[in-house]
Amino acid sequence: MKFKFGKDLLVLTILTLLVIVTWVGFDVYKALNKTTISKATKEQMQKLDPTLNTKVIEDIKSRIVFSEDDLNNPSAQVKKDEDEEVGIENENEESATTSGQEQD
């Protein structure tokens, strides 16, 4: 009877060891294949279009360039912008009075 008890214990130990090794193997596999990259990062990692949009480059080149005086004295630029706005308002008023006179 003693011999049978030892044989059953050996089979139980081997099966338990097999289950543990399989379990650890699956966990290692899952850990190695699990991604830690978020969905937003995956979207940001998409390939870029290799062609350049030349219109955008030309638009950037044609932007207003400020001189060093404009950058050192921003109040002069603001005053210049206000003068331009007053000029636009005067043009709008003149065109409104001109169109009003035509209707009479």
C-alpha positions, 0 to 999 in steps of 0.5 A: 500500500505504501508503494501505491501512495508514493506512485499517486503522489509522484503523478500528482506532483508531475501534473502539478509541475506541468500545470505551473510550467504551462501557466508561467509560459503563457504569462511570459508569452502574454507579457512579451506580446502585450503592447504598452502603446496607447491608442492616441500614440498609435494614431500619432505614429502613422506614416507621414505623406512623403510629398511636400505641399509646395503651396503651404511652403509658398504661403509661409514664405509670403508671410509678413516679415517684421523688422527689428524696430517693429519687434522692439516697439510693438506699440508703433505696430498697434498704432499702424494697425489702428490707422489702417482700420480707420482707413477701412471704416472711412472707405466703407462710409464713403461707399455707403454714402455714394450708394445712397446718393445713387438711389435718390 
